[in-house]
Amino acid sequence: MSQLPVVQPPYRSAALLDYLSRRMRLRSESALSPLGLRPRHLVALTMLRDTDSIAQQGLAEMLQLDGTNVVGLLNELEAEQLVTRRRSPEDRRRHIVELTQAGREKLAQAEFVLAAVEDQVLADLSLEQRGALFELLRQATASQLVHPTVECAAAETDTVGV
């Protein structure tokens, strides 16, 4: 059995990051609920806004979800008229997914609500400190993320289910 180091490093952030993450997630879920959205919906809507339109398979890859889960997710969003799916003119086997105007508006509402959640959770930090936190988190995750919201999608499937 290996020995633990005699002197522990002065800063261990994992527990604090987990705590903040849980607070943010719980408050975000509560804030999104009146809009009829869950975090996984928000992730997909954000990616669709950022890509304009994308093949359904490409969206599955970006979200790191299997095709069946993406179909279920898109069915929910399509039922609310937040996205549309159409066959690709180049390959009829493929579906192209696009954000609707209603989806853009719902996403804007959700982002406004989530900004208030972030303000509550990070209320003890100044604007400058929040900027520094953002930059540090972005730096810490830069080599690990394909897209800024991919990690959220992967974490979502572990805790909420798709």
C-alpha positions in Angstrom: 0.0 0.0 0.0 1.4 3.4 -0.9 1.9 6.1 1.7 0.1 9.4 1.6 2.3 12.5 1.3 3.3 13.9 4.6 2.3 17.5 3.5 -1.0 17.9 1.7 -1.1 20.5 -1.0 -2.7 23.8 0.3 -5.6 23.9 -2.2 -8.0 21.2 -3.0 -11.0 22.4 -5.0 -12.9 19.3 -5.9 -15.3 19.3 -3.0 -16.0 23.0 -3.4 -16.5 22.7 -7.1 -18.9 19.8 -6.5 -20.8 21.7 -3.9 -21.2 24.8 -6.2 -22.1 22.6 -9.1 -24.9 20.9 -7.1 -26.2 24.2 -5.9 -26.2 25.6 -9.5 -27.8 22.4 -10.9 -30.6 22.3 -8.3 -31.4 26.0 -8.7 -31.2 25.8 -12.5 -33.6 22.8 -12.7 -36.1 24.7 -10.5 -35.7 27.9 -12.5 -36.1 26.1 -15.9 -39.1 24.0 -14.8 -41.7 26.8 -15.3 -40.4 27.2 -18.8 -41.0 23.5 -19.5 -37.3 22.9 -19.9 -34.7 20.7 -18.3 -30.9 21.2 -18.5 -30.6 18.7 -21.3 -33.1 20.7 -23.4 -31.0 23.8 -22.8 -27.8 22.1 -23.8 -29.3 20.9 -27.1 -31.0 24.3 -27.8 -27.7 26.1 -27.2 -25.8 23.8 -29.5 -28.4 24.2 -32.2 -28.2 28.0 -31.9 -24.5 27.9 -32.1 -24.4 25.6 -35.2 -27.5 26.9 -37.1 -28.5 23.5 -38.4 -26.9 20.1 -37.9 -27.4 16.5 -38.9 -29.1 14.6 -36.1 -26.2 12.2 -35.9 -23.8 15.1 -35.6 -25.9 16.5 -32.7 -25.7 13.1 -31.0 -21.9 13.1 -31.3 -21.7 16.7 -29.9 -24.0 15.8 -27.0 -22.1 12.5 -26.5 -25.5 10.6 -26.5 -26.6 7.6 -28.4 -29.0 8.0 -31.3 -32.0 6.6 -29.3 -31.6 9.2 -26.5 -31.2 12.0 -29.0 -34.4 10.9 -30.8 -36.3 11.1 -27.5 -34.8 14.5 -26.7 -35.6 15.9 -30.1 -39.1 14.4 -29.9 -39.7 16.5 -26.7 -38.3 19.6 -28.3 -40.2 19.1 -31.5 -43.5 18.6 -29.6 -43.0 22.0 -28.1 -42.1 23.4 -31.6 -38.7 24.5 -30.4 -36.9 22.5 -33.1 -37.7 21.1 -36.5 -36.3 18.0 -38.3 -36.3 17.6 -42.0 -34.7 15.1 -44.4 -31.4 16.1 -45.9 -31.8 16.8 -49.6 -28.3 15.3 -50.2 -29.0 12.1 -48.2 -32.6 11.2 -47.5 -31.5 8.9 -44.7 -30.2 11.8 -42.6 -32.3 14.3 -40.7 -31.3 17.9 -40.3 -32.2 19.6 -37.0 -32.8 23.3 -36.7 -33.8 25.7 -34.0 -37.2 27.4 -34.6 -37.9 31.0 -33.8 -39.9 29.8 -30.8 -36.8 27.8 -29.7 -34.6 30.9 -30.0 -37.1 32.8 -27.8 -37.4 30.0 -25.2 -33.6 29.7 -25.1 -33.3 33.5 -24.6 -35.8 33.3 -21.7 -33.9 30.4 -20.2 -30.6 32.1 -20.4 -32.1 35.2 -18.7 -33.5 33.0 -15.9 -30.2 31.1 -15.5 -28.2 34.4 -15.3 -30.3 35.2 -12.2 -29.5 31.8 -10.8 -25.8 32.3 -11.3 -26.1 35.7 -9.7 -27.7 34.1 -6.6 -25.2 31.2 -6.4 -22.1 33.5 -6.9 -23.5 36.5 -5.0 -20.5 36.6 -2.6 -18.1 37.2 -5.5 -17.5 40.6 -7.1 -17.9 41.0 -10.8 -14.1 41.0 -11.2 -13.9 37.8 -9.2 -16.6 36.1 -11.2 -14.7 37.0 -14.4 -11.5 35.5 -13.0 -13.4 32.4 -11.9 -14.9 32.1 -15.4 -11.4 32.4 -17.0 -9.9 29.9 -14.6 -12.7 27.4 -15.3 -12.4 27.9 -19.0 -8.6 27.4 -18.8 -9.0 24.2 -16.7 -11.5 22.7 -19.1 -10.1 24.0 -22.4 -8.3 20.8 -23.4 -11.2 18.5 -22.3 -14.1 20.0 -24.1 -15.1 19.7 -27.7 -17.9 22.2 -27.2 -18.5 24.3 -24.1 -21.8 22.5 -23.4 -20.7 19.0 -24.2 -19.6 18.2 -20.7 -22.9 19.4 -19.3 -24.7 17.0 -21.7 -22.6 14.1 -20.6 -23.1 14.9 -16.9 -26.8 15.2 -17.5 -27.2 11.7 -18.8 -25.4 10.4 -15.7 -27.8 12.1 -13.3 -31.1 12.9 -14.9 -31.4 10.4 -17.7 -32.4 11.0 -21.2 
